[in-house]
């Protein structure tokens, strides 16, 4: 349930003091946003927080996996749902245009940070320094 309520008024209504009465939220109102878990403990498949995952070509796989996890009684919650999640993942991978992978969608390119090369001497470099810790090909041959 959201903390704010939006009420639309006309310009004329806005010019005079409001006489609107806000009524308490009705938990049985089918149009009221209930959140992910309904008051009776069921999953609200219409919750916008699911981002549409409950519909589409993999919706049934998602519902199976999520339901299994939600109702899981295992000590490690969801440990009995691995097959459901594997089936869902296999389905998601069949539709990359509908279900982009997180690393493709959000992650910046991975870059490795190395010390300044002028102050760093790699033991794997082909240096001819006499104090090199890795023998060069000519040193191995002798």
Steps between C-alpha positions, in 0.01 A plus 500: 500500500644840411533779752352761266157534348445700181175689465414679178306825519392757246626858508164613641508237775852606589399864547260425785579321828485123466212307645643163394490229763762231484371160597708228660661255261288195431723189507243321282505766228622311190628827350709594801870417474564234763872434468668170425333295772127534551356525854401130481863401423447427130726643231364804317593413141377847391750685718701747287801402709523177297578702188271291279692179569177316582379546143662434164649181362677411827224615736397149601862403573543817708179431693605141569843605627377797702211304652732218595734747671220692673336189643826312568525353849862385463756620753691662215197669345460412134758222500222269382431726199823470303337311212227765473757780484712306250194456273422870529860597417501272195180665379635852560811419297280405202362857488797736555316788332219476758712406800845662469757363741597733785867525399400592143250759615658680796865418556766739374784333311746332734845656499800387695707753685876455485770708666680754287706296255805726543523411870396137463720224371321179414690179570349368177637776281772418249742723681871454450568631852751280681280495814197363317327224697386313190769350279493609139515247218879548467544445877299176486705367209828528690 
